[in-house]
Amino acid sequence: MVSPFFGQNAQTMTLLVKLARKNKAKVLMAWAARLDKGKGYELNIKPVNILSSTGRVEDDVALMNQAIEQLVKTKPEQYLWNYKRFKGIVRY
């Protein structure tokens, strides 16, 4: 599905939001932040709300992308920017 990510349309998987909604599951976002000078990584886990009040998959996916954006903004240099999220988007 195409959904906004940093102001651009991006390919986004829907499986997580569909599973969370179907099973009424809590969603935890987990990531590892690289520490300075090869001192290892800091593991972070936090609950996130990716289920909209509308119940629409499109809105849920947009909330998920917003949560990822907020995380990326904390350490943008550590995000995998060459990940092909914007590949295959047709612009008319």
The first five atom37 places (N, CA, C, CB, O) and aatype in JSON, in Angstrom:
{
  "aatype": [12, 19, 15, 14, 13, 13, 7, 5, 2, 0, 5, 16, 12, 16, 10, 10, 19, 11, 10, 0, 1, 11, 2, 11, 0, 11, 19, 10, 12, 0, 17, 0, 0, 1, 10, 3, 11, 7, 11, 7, 18, 6, 10, 2, 9, 11, 14, 19, 2, 9, 10, 15, 15, 16, 7, 1, 19, 6, 3, 3, 19, 0, 10, 12, 2, 5, 0, 9, 6, 5, 10, 19, 11, 16, 11, 14, 6, 5, 18, 10, 17, 2, 18, 11, 1, 13, 11, 7, 9, 19, 1, 18],
  "atom_mask": [
    [1, 1, 1, 1, 1],
    [1, 1, 1, 1, 1],
    [1, 1, 1, 1, 1],
    [1, 1, 1, 1, 1],
    [1, 1, 1, 1, 1],
    [1, 1, 1, 1, 1],
    [1, 1, 1, 0, 1],
    [1, 1, 1, 1, 1],
    [1, 1, 1, 1, 1],
    [1, 1, 1, 1, 1],
    [1, 1, 1, 1, 1],
    [1, 1, 1, 1, 1],
    [1, 1, 1, 1, 1],
    [1, 1, 1, 1, 1],
    [1, 1, 1, 1, 1],
    [1, 1, 1, 1, 1],
    [1, 1, 1, 1, 1],
    [1, 1, 1, 1, 1],
    [1, 1, 1, 1, 1],
    [1, 1, 1, 1, 1],
    [1, 1, 1, 1, 1],
    [1, 1, 1, 1, 1],
    [1, 1, 1, 1, 1],
    [1, 1, 1, 1, 1],
    [1, 1, 1, 1, 1],
    [1, 1, 1, 1, 1],
    [1, 1, 1, 1, 1],
    [1, 1, 1, 1, 1],
    [1, 1, 1, 1, 1],
    [1, 1, 1, 1, 1],
    [1, 1, 1, 1, 1],
    [1, 1, 1, 1, 1],
    [1, 1, 1, 1, 1],
    [1, 1, 1, 1, 1],
    [1, 1, 1, 1, 1],
    [1, 1, 1, 1, 1],
    [1, 1, 1, 1, 1],
    [1, 1, 1, 0, 1],
    [1, 1, 1, 1, 1],
    [1, 1, 1, 0, 1],
    [1, 1, 1, 1, 1],
    [1, 1, 1, 1, 1],
    [1, 1, 1, 1, 1],
    [1, 1, 1, 1, 1],
    [1, 1, 1, 1, 1],
    [1, 1, 1, 1, 1],
    [1, 1, 1, 1, 1],
    [1, 1, 1, 1, 1],
    [1, 1, 1, 1, 1],
    [1, 1, 1, 1, 1],
    [1, 1, 1, 1, 1],
    [1, 1, 1, 1, 1],
    [1, 1, 1, 1, 1],
    [1, 1, 1, 1, 1],
    [1, 1, 1, 0, 1],
    [1, 1, 1, 1, 1],
    [1, 1, 1, 1, 1],
    [1, 1, 1, 1, 1],
    [1, 1, 1, 1, 1],
    [1, 1, 1, 1, 1],
    [1, 1, 1, 1, 1],
    [1, 1, 1, 1, 1],
    [1, 1, 1, 1, 1],
    [1, 1, 1, 1, 1],
    [1, 1, 1, 1, 1],
    [1, 1, 1, 1, 1],
    [1, 1, 1, 1, 1],
    [1, 1, 1, 1, 1],
    [1, 1, 1, 1, 1],
    [1, 1, 1, 1, 1],
    [1, 1, 1, 1, 1],
    [1, 1, 1, 1, 1],
    [1, 1, 1, 1, 1],
    [1, 1, 1, 1, 1],
    [1, 1, 1, 1, 1],
    [1, 1, 1, 1, 1],
    [1, 1, 1, 1, 1],
    [1, 1, 1, 1, 1],
    [1, 1, 1, 1, 1],
    [1, 1, 1, 1, 1],
    [1, 1, 1, 1, 1],
    [1, 1, 1, 1, 1],
    [1, 1, 1, 1, 1],
    [1, 1, 1, 1, 1],
    [1, 1, 1, 1, 1],
    [1, 1, 1, 1, 1],
    [1, 1, 1, 1, 1],
    [1, 1, 1, 0, 1],
    [1, 1, 1, 1, 1],
    [1, 1, 1, 1, 1],
    [1, 1, 1, 1, 1],
    [1, 1, 1, 1, 1]
  ],
  "atom_positions": [
    [[0.84, -1.17, 0.0], [0.0, 0.0, 0.0], [0.9, 1.24, 0.0], [-0.96, -0.01, 1.22], [1.97, 1.25, 0.6]],
    [[0.45, 2.27, -0.66], [1.18, 3.54, -0.68], [0.64, 4.41, 0.45], [1.04, 4.26, -2.07], [-0.57, 4.59, 0.6]],
    [[1.57, 4.96, 1.25], [1.19, 5.8, 2.39], [2.26, 6.87, 2.59], [1.01, 4.94, 3.68], [3.42, 6.63, 2.26]],
    [[1.89, 8.04, 3.11], [2.87, 9.1, 3.31], [3.97, 8.71, 4.3], [2.18, 10.36, 3.79], [3.7, 8.12, 5.35]],
    [[5.21, 9.04, 3.93], [6.37, 8.82, 4.79], [7.33, 9.97, 4.52], [7.05, 7.42, 4.54], [7.87, 10.08, 3.42]],
    [[7.56, 10.81, 5.51], [8.38, 12.02, 5.35], [7.91, 12.86, 4.16], [9.85, 11.64, 5.17], [8.73, 13.38, 3.39]],
    [[6.59, 12.99, 4.01], [6.04, 13.85, 2.98], [6.03, 13.29, 1.58], [0.0, 0.0, 0.0], [5.67, 13.99, 0.63]],
    [[6.43, 12.03, 1.42], [6.42, 11.4, 0.11], [5.61, 10.12, 0.18], [7.86, 11.12, -0.39], [5.53, 9.48, 1.24]],
    [[5.01, 9.73, -0.93], [4.33, 8.45, -0.98], [5.36, 7.34, -0.94], [3.44, 8.34, -2.24], [6.36, 7.38, -1.66]],
    [[5.12, 6.35, -0.08], [6.08, 5.26, 0.09], [5.35, 3.93, 0.17], [6.94, 5.48, 1.34], [4.26, 3.83, 0.72]],
    [[5.97, 2.9, -0.39], [5.44, 1.55, -0.27], [5.48, 1.16, 1.21], [6.24, 0.53, -1.14], [6.51, 1.32, 1.86]],
    [[4.37, 0.67, 1.75], [4.28, 0.32, 3.16], [3.49, -0.97, 3.31], [3.62, 1.47, 3.98], [2.41, -1.12, 2.74]],
    [[4.04, -1.91, 4.08], [3.33, -3.17, 4.32], [2.16, -2.96, 5.27], [4.3, -4.23, 4.89], [2.21, -2.11, 6.15]],
    [[1.11, -3.74, 5.08], [-0.09, -3.61, 5.9], [-0.25, -4.75, 6.91], [-1.31, -3.57, 5.01], [-1.15, -4.7, 7.75]],
    [[0.6, -5.75, 6.85], [0.43, -6.94, 7.69], [0.37, -6.6, 9.18], [1.56, -7.91, 7.44], [-0.5, -7.11, 9.88]],
    [[1.26, -5.75, 9.66], [1.29, -5.44, 11.09], [-0.02, -4.82, 11.57], [2.45, -4.5, 11.4], [-0.57, -5.24, 12.59]],
    [[-0.53, -3.83, 10.85], [-1.76, -3.19, 11.3], [-2.95, -4.14, 11.2], [-2.04, -1.92, 10.48], [-3.85, -4.11, 12.05]],
    [[-2.97, -4.99, 10.19], [-4.06, -5.95, 10.06], [-4.04, -6.97, 11.2], [-3.98, -6.68, 8.71], [-5.08, -7.29, 11.77]],
    [[-2.85, -7.47, 11.54], [-2.74, -8.42, 12.65], [-3.1, -7.77, 13.98], [-1.32, -9.0, 12.72], [-3.8, -8.37, 14.8]],
    [[-2.61, -6.55, 14.19], [-2.89, -5.85, 15.45], [-4.39, -5.62, 15.62], [-2.14, -4.51, 15.5], [-4.94, -5.83, 16.7]],
    [[-5.04, -5.2, 14.56], [-6.48, -4.93, 14.64], [-7.27, -6.24, 14.82], [-6.97, -4.18, 13.39], [-8.17, -6.3, 15.65]],
    [[-6.95, -7.25, 14.05], [-7.68, -8.52, 14.11], [-7.58, -9.16, 15.5], [-7.15, -9.49, 13.05], [-8.55, -9.71, 16.0]],
    [[-6.39, -9.08, 16.1], [-6.14, -9.75, 17.38], [-6.21, -8.82, 18.58], [-4.8, -10.41, 17.34], [-5.94, -9.24, 19.71]],
    [[-6.57, -7.55, 18.34], [-6.62, -6.55, 19.42], [-5.3, -6.54, 20.21], [-7.81, -6.83, 20.37], [-5.29, -6.48, 21.43]],
    [[-4.21, -6.61, 19.46], [-2.88, -6.73, 20.06], [-2.25, -5.37, 20.31], [-1.97, -7.56, 19.16], [-2.48, -4.42, 19.56]],
    [[-1.48, -5.28, 21.36], [-0.65, -4.11, 21.62], [0.57, -4.22, 20.69], [-0.22, -4.01, 23.14], [1.07, -5.31, 20.45]],
    [[1.03, -3.09, 20.19], [2.18, -3.08, 19.3], [3.35, -2.43, 20.02], [1.86, -2.34, 17.97], [3.22, -1.35, 20.6]],
    [[4.5, -3.1, 19.98], [5.72, -2.55, 20.56], [6.69, -2.25, 19.44], [6.34, -3.54, 21.6], [6.9, -3.08, 18.55]],
    [[7.29, -1.06, 19.47], [8.31, -0.71, 18.51], [9.66, -0.96, 19.19], [8.17, 0.79, 18.02], [9.91, -0.48, 20.29]],
    [[10.51, -1.72, 18.52], [11.83, -2.02, 19.07], [12.9, -1.58, 18.08], [11.97, -3.54, 19.4], [12.74, -1.76, 16.87]],
    [[13.98, -1.02, 18.59], [15.09, -0.59, 17.74], [16.37, -0.56, 18.56], [14.81, 0.8, 17.11], [16.35, -0.45, 19.78]],
    [[17.46, -0.65, 17.85], [18.78, -0.57, 18.49], [19.46, 0.69, 17.98], [19.65, -1.84, 18.19], [19.57, 0.91, 16.77]],
    [[19.92, 1.52, 18.9], [20.65, 2.74, 18.54], [22.14, 2.49, 18.76], [20.15, 3.97, 19.39], [22.55, 2.07, 19.84]],
    [[22.92, 2.75, 17.74], [24.37, 2.57, 17.82], [24.97, 3.62, 18.76], [25.02, 2.66, 16.41], [24.67, 4.8, 18.64]],
    [[25.81, 3.17, 19.68], [26.47, 4.08, 20.62], [27.76, 4.61, 20.0], [26.76, 3.37, 21.96], [28.28, 4.04, 19.04]],
    [[28.28, 5.69, 20.55], [29.51, 6.31, 20.05], [30.73, 5.41, 20.21], [29.74, 7.63, 20.75], [30.81, 4.6, 21.13]],
    [[31.67, 5.58, 19.31], [33.0, 4.98, 19.39], [32.99, 3.47, 19.62], [33.77, 5.64, 20.48], [33.77, 2.96, 20.42]],
    [[32.12, 2.77, 18.93], [32.1, 1.32, 19.0], [31.76, 0.74, 20.36], [0.0, 0.0, 0.0], [32.17, -0.37, 20.69]],
    [[31.0, 1.49, 21.15], [30.64, 1.03, 22.5], [29.42, 0.12, 22.51], [30.4, 2.21, 23.4], [28.9, -0.2, 23.58]],
    [[28.95, -0.29, 21.33], [27.82, -1.2, 21.27], [26.54, -0.52, 20.87], [0.0, 0.0, 0.0], [26.54, 0.48, 20.14]],
    [[25.44, -1.08, 21.36], [24.11, -0.6, 21.0], [23.24, -0.47, 22.23], [23.46, -1.55, 19.99], [23.44, -1.15, 23.24]],
    [[22.28, 0.42, 22.14], [21.27, 0.58, 23.18], [19.96, 0.05, 22.61], [21.14, 2.09, 23.65], [19.48, 0.53, 21.58]],
    [[19.39, -0.94, 23.27], [18.13, -1.52, 22.82], [16.97, -0.75, 23.44], [18.05, -3.02, 23.18], [16.94, -0.53, 24.65]],
    [[16.03, -0.35, 22.61], [14.86, 0.42, 23.05], [13.59, -0.3, 22.64], [14.89, 1.85, 22.46], [13.51, -0.86, 21.54]],
    [[12.6, -0.28, 23.52], [11.29, -0.86, 23.22], [10.24, 0.07, 23.81], [11.15, -2.32, 23.8], [10.33, 0.46, 24.97]],
    [[9.25, 0.42, 22.99], [8.17, 1.27, 23.51], [6.86, 0.91, 22.84], [8.49, 2.77, 23.29], [6.83, 0.53, 21.67]],
    [[5.76, 1.03, 23.58], [4.45, 0.78, 22.98], [4.07, 1.92, 22.04], [3.36, 0.6, 24.07], [4.37, 3.09, 22.32]],
    [[3.44, 1.6, 20.94], [2.96, 2.61, 20.0], [1.52, 2.3, 19.61], [3.88, 2.67, 18.73], [1.12, 1.13, 19.54]],
    [[0.76, 3.34, 19.38], [-0.62, 3.17, 18.93], [-0.65, 3.38, 17.42], [-1.59, 4.15, 19.66], [-0.46, 4.49, 16.93]],
    [[-0.9, 2.3, 16.7], [-0.97, 2.41, 15.24], [-2.37, 2.09, 14.72], [0.04, 1.47, 14.58], [-2.57, 1.92, 13.52]],
    [[-3.33, 2.02, 15.64], [-4.7, 1.73, 15.22], [-5.55, 2.99, 15.33], [-5.31, 0.59, 16.08], [-5.75, 3.53, 16.41]],
    [[-6.04, 3.44, 14.2], [-6.83, 4.67, 14.14], [-8.25, 4.42, 14.66], [-6.88, 5.21, 12.7], [-8.7, 3.28, 14.76]],
    [[-8.92, 5.5, 14.97], [-10.31, 5.39, 15.42], [-11.27, 5.09, 14.27], [-10.74, 6.68, 16.13], [-12.41, 4.68, 14.49]],
    [[-10.79, 5.3, 13.03], [-11.66, 5.07, 11.87], [-11.78, 3.59, 11.52], [-11.13, 5.83, 10.67], [-12.76, 3.17, 10.91]],
    [[-10.77, 2.8, 11.9], [-10.77, 1.39, 11.55], [-10.33, 1.11, 10.13], [0.0, 0.0, 0.0], [-10.35, -0.04, 9.68]],
    [[-9.92, 2.14, 9.42], [-9.47, 1.99, 8.03], [-7.99, 1.62, 8.0], [-9.72, 3.28, 7.22], [-7.18, 2.24, 8.69]],
    [[-7.64, 0.62, 7.19], [-6.25, 0.19, 7.07], [-5.37, 1.35, 6.63], [-6.13, -0.99, 6.08], [-4.25, 1.49, 7.11]],
    [[-5.87, 2.18, 5.72], [-5.08, 3.31, 5.22], [-4.68, 4.25, 6.35], [-5.88, 4.08, 4.15], [-3.55, 4.73, 6.4]],
    [[-5.62, 4.5, 7.27], [-5.33, 5.39, 8.39], [-4.39, 4.73, 9.4], [-6.64, 5.8, 9.09], [-3.52, 5.4, 9.97]],
    [[-4.56, 3.43, 9.6], [-3.66, 2.7, 10.51], [-2.23, 2.72, 9.98], [-4.14, 1.24, 10.68], [-1.29, 2.96, 10.74]],
    [[-2.07, 2.48, 8.68], [-0.74, 2.48, 8.07], [-0.11, 3.86, 8.16], [-0.83, 2.02, 6.6], [1.09, 3.98, 8.4]],
    [[-0.9, 4.91, 7.98], [-0.38, 6.28, 8.11], [0.12, 6.52, 9.54], [-1.46, 7.31, 7.74], [1.16, 7.15, 9.72]],
    [[-0.62, 6.04, 10.54], [-0.16, 6.18, 11.93], [1.13, 5.41, 12.16], [-1.25, 5.69, 12.91], [2.02, 5.89, 12.87]],
    [[1.24, 4.23, 11.58], [2.46, 3.45, 11.72], [3.65, 4.2, 11.11], [2.3, 2.06, 11.04], [4.72, 4.27, 11.71]],
    [[3.45, 4.76, 9.92], [4.53, 5.53, 9.29], [4.91, 6.75, 10.13], [4.12, 5.97, 7.89], [6.08, 7.1, 10.21]],
    [[3.93, 7.39, 10.74], [4.23, 8.54, 11.61], [5.08, 8.12, 12.8], [2.93, 9.21, 12.1], [5.99, 8.84, 13.2]],
    [[4.78, 6.95, 13.37], [5.57, 6.45, 14.51], [7.01, 6.17, 14.07], [4.93, 5.17, 15.09], [7.95, 6.47, 14.8]],
    [[7.17, 5.61, 12.88], [8.51, 5.35, 12.36], [9.24, 6.66, 12.09], [8.45, 4.49, 11.07], [10.43, 6.77, 12.39]],
    [[8.55, 7.64, 11.53], [9.15, 8.96, 11.28], [9.69, 9.57, 12.56], [8.13, 9.9, 10.64], [10.81, 10.07, 12.6]],
    [[8.89, 9.53, 13.62], [9.33, 10.09, 14.9], [10.6, 9.41, 15.39], [8.22, 9.96, 15.96], [11.5, 10.07, 15.9]],
    [[10.66, 8.1, 15.23], [11.85, 7.37, 15.64], [13.05, 7.77, 14.79], [11.61, 5.86, 15.54], [14.13, 8.04, 15.32]],
    [[12.89, 7.8, 13.48], [13.98, 8.15, 12.57], [14.53, 9.54, 12.88], [13.51, 8.08, 11.1], [15.74, 9.75, 12.8]],
    [[13.66, 10.47, 13.22], [14.09, 11.85, 13.51], [15.03, 11.92, 14.72], [12.88, 12.73, 13.75], [15.79, 12.88, 14.83]],
    [[14.99, 10.93, 15.61], [15.87, 10.97, 16.78], [17.32, 10.67, 16.4], [15.39, 9.97, 17.84], [18.24, 11.18, 17.03]],
    [[17.52, 9.84, 15.39], [18.88, 9.48, 14.93], [18.84, 9.25, 13.41], [19.41, 8.2, 15.67], [19.01, 8.11, 12.96]],
    [[18.62, 10.29, 12.63], [18.46, 10.1, 11.18], [19.7, 9.49, 10.51], [18.15, 11.43, 10.54], [19.58, 8.83, 9.48]],
    [[20.85, 9.71, 11.08], [22.08, 9.16, 10.5], [22.14, 7.63, 10.6], [23.3, 9.77, 11.18], [22.95, 6.99, 9.93]],
    [[21.28, 7.05, 11.44], [21.29, 5.6, 11.61], [20.17, 4.9, 10.86], [21.19, 5.27, 13.08], [20.06, 3.67, 10.91]],
    [[19.34, 5.66, 10.15], [18.26, 5.04, 9.38], [18.81, 4.51, 8.06], [17.11, 6.07, 9.12], [19.75, 5.08, 7.5]],
    [[18.25, 3.44, 7.57], [18.67, 2.83, 6.31], [17.98, 3.56, 5.16], [18.34, 1.3, 6.29], [16.98, 3.09, 4.62]],
    [[18.54, 4.72, 4.79], [17.9, 5.58, 3.79], [17.86, 4.96, 2.4], [18.61, 6.9, 3.73], [17.03, 5.35, 1.59]],
    [[18.74, 4.01, 2.1], [18.73, 3.42, 0.76], [17.72, 2.29, 0.64], [20.11, 2.92, 0.4], [17.64, 1.65, -0.41]],
    [[16.95, 2.03, 1.7], [15.85, 1.06, 1.64], [14.85, 1.55, 0.6], [15.17, 0.88, 3.05], [14.47, 2.72, 0.61]],
    [[14.44, 0.69, -0.29], [13.66, 1.09, -1.48], [12.17, 1.29, -1.18], [13.8, 0.04, -2.55], [11.33, 0.66, -1.82]],
    [[11.83, 2.15, -0.24], [10.42, 2.42, 0.08], [9.74, 3.24, -1.0], [10.32, 3.14, 1.42], [8.52, 3.19, -1.14]],
    [[10.51, 4.01, -1.76], [9.92, 4.91, -2.74], [9.98, 4.34, -4.16], [10.62, 6.27, -2.69], [9.52, 4.97, -5.11]],
    [[10.55, 3.15, -4.29], [10.69, 2.52, -5.6], [9.32, 2.05, -6.1], [11.68, 1.32, -5.53], [8.5, 1.54, -5.33]],
    [[9.08, 2.24, -7.36], [7.86, 1.73, -7.97], [6.64, 2.61, -7.78], [0.0, 0.0, 0.0], [5.53, 2.2, -8.12]],
    [[6.82, 3.8, -7.24], [5.7, 4.72, -7.08], [5.52, 5.46, -8.41], [5.95, 5.74, -5.89], [6.43, 6.13, -8.89]],
    [[4.35, 5.32, -8.98], [4.05, 6.0, -10.25], [3.5, 7.37, -9.93], [3.04, 5.17, -11.11], [2.54, 7.51, -9.17]],
    [[4.1, 8.39, -10.53], [3.65, 9.76, -10.33], [3.06, 10.29, -11.62], [4.81, 10.68, -9.83], [3.72, 10.27, -12.67]],
    [[1.86, 10.75, -11.56], [1.19, 11.28, -12.75], [1.08, 12.77, -12.67], [-0.19, 10.67, -12.91], [0.54, 13.39, -13.59]]
  ]
}
